[in-house]
Amino acid sequence: MKKIEVSEIVGAKIRKIRNEKGLSIQNLAYEIGIEYTQLSRIERGKINTSIFQLFVISRALQVNFSEIIEGLDKIEFQ
């Protein structure tokens, strides 16, 4: 497992939850105080973001932080 793969998994989880909640990427980005282009890069796994930023995203999506990182503990690290 590479660092970028973890970012892609977490980003995809954020996008999935955001879409399930019916939020646009622009609305979520505005709510958490970042540019939508940065949130887009997070969702696509193109950038590695901080734990704090993930926490802020989880609050804005009204989900537990653990939901954002769910499943990562089962991934083998090489």
Backbone as a printed PyTorch tensor [residue, N CA C, xyz], in Angstrom:
tensor([[[  0.8600,  -1.1850,   0.0000],
         [  0.0000,   0.0000,   0.0000],
         [  0.8960,   1.2340,   0.0000]],

        [[  0.6470,   2.1050,  -0.9200],
         [  1.4040,   3.3440,  -1.0160],
         [  0.5890,   4.4870,  -0.4260]],

        [[  1.2920,   5.5450,  -0.0670],
         [  0.6580,   6.7280,   0.5170],
         [ -0.4610,   7.2570,  -0.3710]],

        [[ -0.2270,   7.3070,  -1.6720],
         [ -1.2330,   7.8340,  -2.5990],
         [ -2.4830,   6.9590,  -2.6080]],

        [[ -2.3140,   5.6520,  -2.4450],
         [ -3.4680,   4.7580,  -2.4300],
         [ -4.3500,   5.0150,  -1.2120]],

        [[ -3.7380,   5.2970,  -0.0740],
         [ -4.5060,   5.6340,   1.1310],
         [ -5.2800,   6.9280,   0.8850]],

        [[ -4.6260,   7.9080,   0.2880],
         [ -5.2900,   9.1790,  -0.0300],
         [ -6.4660,   8.9690,  -0.9720]],

        [[ -6.3040,   8.0730,  -1.9380],
         [ -7.3860,   7.7940,  -2.8870],
         [ -8.5710,   7.1260,  -2.2030]],

        [[ -8.3020,   6.1990,  -1.2870],
         [ -9.3790,   5.5130,  -0.5610],
         [-10.1480,   6.4900,   0.3130]],

        [[ -9.4260,   7.3180,   1.0610],
         [-10.0710,   8.2980,   1.9360],
         [-10.8420,   9.3200,   1.1040]],

        [[-10.2560,   9.7880,   0.0370],
         [-10.9200,  10.7620,  -0.8290],
         [-12.2010,  10.2130,  -1.4310]],

        [[-12.1510,   8.9660,  -1.8710],
         [-13.3460,   8.3370,  -2.4400],
         [-14.4420,   8.2030,  -1.3860]],

        [[-14.0460,   7.9250,  -0.1560],
         [-15.0270,   7.8110,   0.9360],
         [-15.6870,   9.1760,   1.1820]],

        [[-14.8990,  10.2310,   1.1840],
         [-15.4380,  11.5770,   1.3780],
         [-16.4220,  11.9120,   0.2580]],

        [[-16.0400,  11.6480,  -0.9950],
         [-16.9080,  11.9300,  -2.1340],
         [-18.2180,  11.1400,  -2.0290]],

        [[-18.1230,   9.8690,  -1.6610],
         [-19.3080,   9.0210,  -1.5340],
         [-20.2700,   9.5830,  -0.4880]],

        [[-19.7410,   9.9370,   0.6680],
         [-20.5850,  10.4760,   1.7430],
         [-21.1840,  11.8140,   1.3160]],

        [[-20.3590,  12.6660,   0.6990],
         [-20.8460,  13.9760,   0.2420],
         [-21.9920,  13.8080,  -0.7410]],

        [[-21.8280,  12.9000,  -1.6840],
         [-22.8830,  12.6630,  -2.6730],
         [-24.1380,  12.0850,  -2.0220]],

        [[-23.9690,  11.1810,  -1.0800],
         [-25.1190,  10.6080,  -0.3680],
         [-25.8920,  11.6840,   0.3970]],

        [[-25.1730,  12.6960,   0.8770],
         [-25.7970,  13.7920,   1.6180],
         [-26.3720,  14.8540,   0.6840]],

        [[-26.1210,  14.7070,  -0.6090],
         [-26.6520,  15.6580,  -1.5830],
         [-25.9530,  17.0090,  -1.5670]],

        [[-24.6940,  17.0370,  -1.1390],
         [-23.9400,  18.2900,  -1.0950],
         [-23.0900,  18.4390,  -2.3430]],

        [[-23.0350,  19.6300,  -2.8680],
         [-22.1150,  19.8850,  -3.9830],
         [-20.7180,  20.0620,  -3.4020]],

        [[-19.7280,  19.8630,  -4.2520],
         [-18.3550,  20.0460,  -3.8040],
         [-18.1130,  21.5010,  -3.4010]],

        [[-18.7720,  22.4290,  -4.0970],
         [-18.6230,  23.8530,  -3.7680],
         [-19.2080,  24.1630,  -2.3890]],

        [[-20.3780,  23.6030,  -2.0950],
         [-21.0060,  23.8670,  -0.7950],
         [-20.1860,  23.3060,   0.3560]],

        [[-19.6890,  22.0750,   0.2000],
         [-18.8820,  21.4860,   1.2700],
         [-17.5880,  22.2700,   1.4540]],

        [[-16.9410,  22.6290,   0.3550],
         [-15.7000,  23.4010,   0.4380],
         [-15.9310,  24.7280,   1.1540]],

        [[-17.0150,  25.4070,   0.8160],
         [-17.3450,  26.6730,   1.4640],
         [-17.5410,  26.4670,   2.9640]],

        [[-18.2600,  25.4190,   3.3130],
         [-18.5670,  25.1440,   4.7190],
         [-17.3070,  24.8660,   5.5380]],

        [[-16.3120,  24.2310,   4.9310],
         [-15.0950,  23.9190,   5.6870],
         [-13.9870,  24.9540,   5.4770]],

        [[-14.2470,  25.9460,   4.6310],
         [-13.3220,  27.0600,   4.4890],
         [-12.1190,  26.8160,   3.5930]],

        [[-12.3110,  25.9830,   2.5430],
         [-11.2280,  25.7850,   1.5780],
         [-11.7810,  25.9720,   0.1720]],

        [[-10.8870,  26.1300,  -0.7980],
         [-11.2940,  26.2420,  -2.1910],
         [-11.8450,  24.8970,  -2.6660]],

        [[-12.8480,  24.9270,  -3.5210],
         [-13.4150,  23.6780,  -4.0090],
         [-12.3950,  22.8760,  -4.8100]],

        [[-11.4300,  23.5620,  -5.4260],
         [-10.4080,  22.8430,  -6.1810],
         [ -9.5230,  22.0140,  -5.2480]],

        [[ -9.2810,  22.5290,  -4.0500],
         [ -8.5010,  21.7660,  -3.0700],
         [ -9.2970,  20.5510,  -2.5990]],

        [[-10.5890,  20.7390,  -2.3390],
         [-11.4270,  19.6170,  -1.9270],
         [-11.4960,  18.5830,  -3.0460]],

        [[-11.5470,  19.0270,  -4.2740],
         [-11.5500,  18.1150,  -5.4110],
         [-10.2810,  17.2690,  -5.4260]],

        [[ -9.1470,  17.8890,  -5.1600],
         [ -7.8820,  17.1510,  -5.1350],
         [ -7.8520,  16.1560,  -3.9810]],

        [[ -8.4540,  16.5210,  -2.8400],
         [ -8.5520,  15.5890,  -1.7070],
         [ -9.4070,  14.3940,  -2.1050]],

        [[-10.5540,  14.6490,  -2.6970],
         [-11.4640,  13.5780,  -3.0800],
         [-10.8660,  12.6390,  -4.1290]],

        [[-10.0270,  13.1740,  -4.9850],
         [ -9.4010,  12.3480,  -6.0260],
         [ -8.1060,  11.6950,  -5.5580]],

        [[ -7.7170,  11.9750,  -4.3080],
         [ -6.5030,  11.3870,  -3.7650],
         [ -5.2310,  11.9800,  -4.3230]],

        [[ -5.3320,  13.1800,  -4.8700],
         [ -4.1740,  13.8280,  -5.4850],
         [ -3.2840,  14.5340,  -4.4710]],

        [[ -3.8590,  14.8590,  -3.3200],
         [ -3.0600,  15.4650,  -2.2500],
         [ -3.3570,  14.7390,  -0.9450]],

        [[ -2.3740,  14.7380,  -0.0910],
         [ -2.5060,  14.1620,   1.2260],
         [ -2.8850,  15.3040,   2.1690]],

        [[ -3.9780,  15.1550,   2.8920],
         [ -4.4350,  16.2340,   3.7630],
         [ -4.2000,  15.8730,   5.2200]],

        [[ -4.3350,  16.8430,   6.0870],
         [ -4.0550,  16.6300,   7.5060],
         [ -5.2070,  15.9140,   8.2120]],

        [[ -4.8870,  15.3370,   9.3340],
         [ -5.9070,  14.6990,  10.1690],
         [ -6.9210,  15.7500,  10.6120]],

        [[ -6.4410,  16.9420,  10.9410],
         [ -7.3570,  18.0070,  11.3450],
         [ -8.3540,  18.3210,  10.2330]],

        [[ -7.8670,  18.4180,   8.9870],
         [ -8.7610,  18.7280,   7.8640],
         [ -9.7830,  17.6090,   7.6700]],

        [[ -9.3600,  16.3630,   7.8390],
         [-10.2980,  15.2390,   7.7490],
         [-11.3480,  15.3220,   8.8420]],

        [[-10.9300,  15.7420,  10.0340],
         [-11.8620,  15.9130,  11.1400],
         [-12.8890,  16.9970,  10.8070]],

        [[-12.4290,  18.1130,  10.2610],
         [-13.3260,  19.2070,   9.8770],
         [-14.3120,  18.7340,   8.8130]],

        [[-13.8240,  17.9800,   7.8560],
         [-14.6960,  17.4460,   6.8090],
         [-15.7420,  16.5220,   7.4150]],

        [[-15.3340,  15.6530,   8.3370],
         [-16.2920,  14.7360,   8.9630],
         [-17.3720,  15.4920,   9.7230]],

        [[-17.0060,  16.5720,  10.3960],
         [-18.0020,  17.3880,  11.1300],
         [-18.9780,  18.0170,  10.1450]],

        [[-18.4580,  18.5520,   9.0590],
         [-19.3280,  19.2080,   8.0720],
         [-20.2690,  18.1990,   7.4110]],

        [[-19.7990,  16.9630,   7.2420],
         [-20.6340,  15.9190,   6.6540],
         [-21.5510,  15.2550,   7.6870]],

        [[-21.3640,  15.6380,   8.9430],
         [-22.1560,  15.1030,  10.0570],
         [-22.0320,  13.5850,  10.1730]],

        [[-20.7780,  13.1130,  10.0910],
         [-20.4740,  11.7020,  10.3000],
         [-19.3280,  11.6110,  11.3050]],

        [[-19.1920,  10.4500,  11.9160],
         [-18.0630,  10.2240,  12.8140],
         [-16.7710,  10.2030,  12.0120]],

        [[-15.7170,  10.7080,  12.6080],
         [-14.4050,  10.7160,  11.9620],
         [-14.0310,   9.3090,  11.5040]],

        [[-14.3700,   8.3190,  12.3210],
         [-14.0200,   6.9330,  11.9960],
         [-14.6420,   6.4760,  10.6800]],

        [[-15.7580,   7.0670,  10.2930],
         [-16.4010,   6.7070,   9.0290],
         [-15.5420,   7.1190,   7.8300]],

        [[-14.8120,   8.2080,   7.9740],
         [-13.9490,   8.7090,   6.9030],
         [-12.7700,   7.7570,   6.6700]],

        [[-12.2490,   7.1780,   7.7550],
         [-11.0550,   6.3320,   7.6360],
         [-11.3730,   4.8480,   7.7730]],

        [[-12.6440,   4.5200,   7.7810],
         [-13.0750,   3.1340,   7.9450],
         [-12.4360,   2.2200,   6.8880]],

        [[-11.9330,   1.0960,   7.3490],
         [-11.3510,   0.1010,   6.4620],
         [ -9.8560,   0.2170,   6.2740]],

        [[ -9.2620,   1.3490,   6.6330],
         [ -7.8270,   1.5190,   6.4370],
         [ -7.0100,   0.5820,   7.3220]],

        [[ -7.5490,   0.1890,   8.4640],
         [ -6.8110,  -0.6790,   9.3640],
         [ -6.6670,  -2.1040,   8.8150]],

        [[ -7.4080,  -2.4390,   7.7900],
         [ -7.3470,  -3.7680,   7.1990],
         [ -6.3980,  -3.8320,   6.0070]],

        [[ -5.8280,  -2.7100,   5.6330],
         [ -4.9590,  -2.6540,   4.4680],
         [ -3.5460,  -3.0490,   4.8810]],

        [[ -2.9410,  -3.9190,   4.0810],
         [ -1.5610,  -4.3270,   4.3360],
         [ -0.6080,  -3.2470,   3.8680]],

        [[  0.3320,  -2.9360,   4.7260],
         [  1.3440,  -1.9460,   4.3660],
         [  2.5930,  -2.6720,   3.9140]],

        [[  3.1320,  -2.2530,   2.7940],
         [  4.3430,  -2.8980,   2.2560],
         [  5.5260,  -1.9770,   2.3210]]])
